[in-house]
Amino acid sequence: MPDRRHIKGLLAIAEEGEFKHRILVCTAPEPRILGGVEILPVKEFLERLWNDAYWS
């Protein structure tokens, strides 16, 4: 299960500017948000990507 050490880089990049999405794609069983970072199971991320959820 991902925790803060897994999203350390995504948390740090927020200091560089605004990003529309910060996403950790992994084998977690359920999506969740940790420190403003979306943690998504691979299948859910791909479904969202294929449905243009991140481009609109």
C-alpha positions in Angstrom: 0.0 0.0 0.0 1.5 3.3 -1.0 2.4 5.8 1.7 4.1 9.2 1.9 7.5 7.8 1.1 6.1 6.6 -2.3 4.8 10.0 -3.2 7.8 12.1 -2.0 8.8 13.2 -5.5 5.2 14.1 -6.4 4.9 16.2 -3.3 8.2 17.9 -4.0 7.3 18.7 -7.6 4.3 20.7 -6.4 6.8 23.3 -5.1 8.0 23.9 -8.7 4.6 25.1 -9.9 1.0 24.3 -10.6 0.1 20.9 -12.0 -3.3 19.8 -13.1 -2.7 16.2 -11.9 -0.2 14.4 -9.7 -0.9 10.7 -10.0 0.8 7.6 -8.6 -0.2 4.6 -10.6 0.2 1.3 -8.7 -1.3 -2.0 -7.7 -3.3 -0.5 -4.9 -6.8 -2.1 -4.6 -8.8 1.2 -4.4 -8.2 4.7 -5.5 -7.5 7.4 -2.9 -5.9 10.8 -2.4 -2.9 11.3 -0.2 -1.4 14.7 0.3 -3.1 16.0 -2.9 -1.8 13.1 -4.9 -4.2 10.7 -6.6 -3.3 7.1 -6.0 -4.9 5.0 -8.7 -4.9 1.3 -9.5 -3.4 0.6 -12.9 -6.8 -0.5 -14.4 -8.6 2.6 -13.2 -5.9 4.9 -14.5 -6.0 3.3 -17.9 -9.8 3.5 -18.1 -9.6 7.2 -17.2 -6.9 7.8 -19.7 -8.7 6.0 -22.5 -11.9 8.0 -21.7 -9.9 11.3 -21.9 -10.5 12.1 -18.2 -7.1 13.8 -18.0 -7.2 15.7 -21.3 -10.5 17.5 -21.1 
